[in-house]
Amino acid sequence: MFENLQDRLGSILNGLTGRGALSEADVSAALREVRRALLEADVALDVVRSFTDRVREKAVGAEILKSIKPGQMVVKIVHDELIEMLGGEGVGVDLHAAAPVVIMMVGLQGSGKTTTSAKIAHRLTTREKKKVLMASLDTRRPAAQEQLRQLGAQANIDTLPVISGQSPTDIAARAVQAAKLGGHDVVILDTAGRTHIDEPLMVEMADIKKRSNPHEILLVADSLTGQDAVNLARSFDERVGITGLVLTRMDGDGRGGAALSMRAVTGKPIKLIGVGEKMSELEEFHPRRIADRILGMGDIVSLVERASENIDAEKAAAMAAKMAKGKFDLDDLADQLRQMQKMGGMGGIMGMMPGMAGMKDKIAAAGLDDKLFGRQIAIIQSMTKAERTNPDLLKHSRKKRIAAGSGTDAAAINKLLKMHRQMADMMKMMGGKGKGGMMKQMMGGLAGKMGLGGGMGGMGGGMPDLSNIDPRQLEALQKQAEAAGLGKPGGGMPGLGGLPGGLSGLGGAKLPGLGGGFPGLPGLPKKK
């Protein structure tokens, strides 16, 4: 979503950090470019104007121009103001009310209200352990009520039985009553949308609000609609009174202006963002983390949270035990590839690692997109169990059979085997006995710099049990990572200097982290 803006702001601010001293003219020229970049990203004009005015006011002060590192001070000011524009602190869905807590979903047709309602219900059920009832108030769109019923069945969430002929306000009242009788903690009302804002829609919303007395009114807006989404939020807030925003399709290739403008224009917090089609792909909106991503500072906390949700702790422990013995077969490699797919692929992970956002372009240029993972998994699945355990069995005739089964060729199989061989060699080095093994030393050094003590070595050199990390410790992790030099644009991963090749260009040694795995990526150019 923010890639273009990230590239533009990154180049502008890097130009400032490279200079020894800054004049007022330098700051003004840079802010003109920042203004242009934000306008091109479809951010509202009045939001851009107030943002650049605040940055200029702080950035041309004597303490900045005479600072030891004036460029970095300007980057910090831009970062802080970006967080302020996005809302300061993240605000989640408020459930502090008498049960059943009523959440009313509003928005235009096609913005993703029904799917988002089911995603929120799934999130509250799995994370908060709440009993949720969903009710569709959309009597106009064909099969809208059936869609919500099917989503509820898919996620094992209760839905209100449909009674034909009832009005939306009657359905709302019945849903609240059914939730009280059924002992539900939360009731989610999925209201009808239109293709545009009209008077009957607003009257209906007001009637539903009066009958159901919702604690939260969440406006669902498509982040790809740009400036129009800001006008939409303003109209709904004036007529119905929204308490928060949910932005969908944040994984799209839009310019991100709506996300940056809506909080500043409406004063209402963005509470959740949809980042994919799956039921689990709904995240809380954290202004600091989004600002870090936009300025290329990475997002360690979200990366660790995503890892904790997707990594199987038992598999990670088993992998760590194998690593300690220096063993690594093709089944293990396939597991690593699947884990990376779940975590958003190589591009998604690189985008969250401090100072590594620029690596995404190199990965794409080398043809190492996420489809490659699928092809490599297909190759491994086309092998017999014996071949996966002992790759040395793979001679020409076997490779021919595997190529036919996976729809690839012998060259792709050879590349995969070479990658596996390099990783297996690395495992042997890391599983070495001296001083507890290279892996343990490396992860221990990394843990020390991130403030996790010796915990990283607790699984024989693998990652800790991420599901048990305290959320406050995660938040502290980001700040400590920045203090250790991780959070600066262009800053690399600490503690990896001893590796031959490190992570520079990913062409040298490979890092089996995150439960065993960054698969090696041969063929990428080394950093100059």
Secondary structure, DSSP 4 states (H G I P E B T S, - for coil): --HHHHHHHHHHHHHHHT-S---HHHHHHHHHHHHHHHHHTT--HHHHHHHHHHHHHHHTSHHHHTSSSHHHHHHHHHHHHHHHHHTSS-------SSSSEEEEEE--TTSSHHHHHHHHHHHHHHTS---EEEEE---SSTTHHHHHHHHHHHHT-EEPPP-TT--HHHHHHHHHHHHHHHT-SEEEEE----SS--HHHHHHHHHHHHHH--SEEEEEEEGGGTHHHHHHHHHHHHHT---EEEEE-TTSSS--HHHHHHHHHH-PPEEEEE-SSSTT-EEE--HHHHHHHHTT---HHHHHHHHHHHS-HHHHHHHHHHHHTT---HHHHHHHHHHHHHTTHHHHHHHHSTT-TTHHHHHHHTT--THHHHHHHHHHHTS-HHHHH-GGG--HHHHHHHHHHHT--HHHHHHHHHHHHHHHHHHHHHT-SGGG-HHHHHHHHHHHHHT-TTGGGGGTTS---GGGS-HHHHHHHHHHHHHTTSSSTT---TT-TTSTTTTGGG-SS----TTT-----TTPPPP-
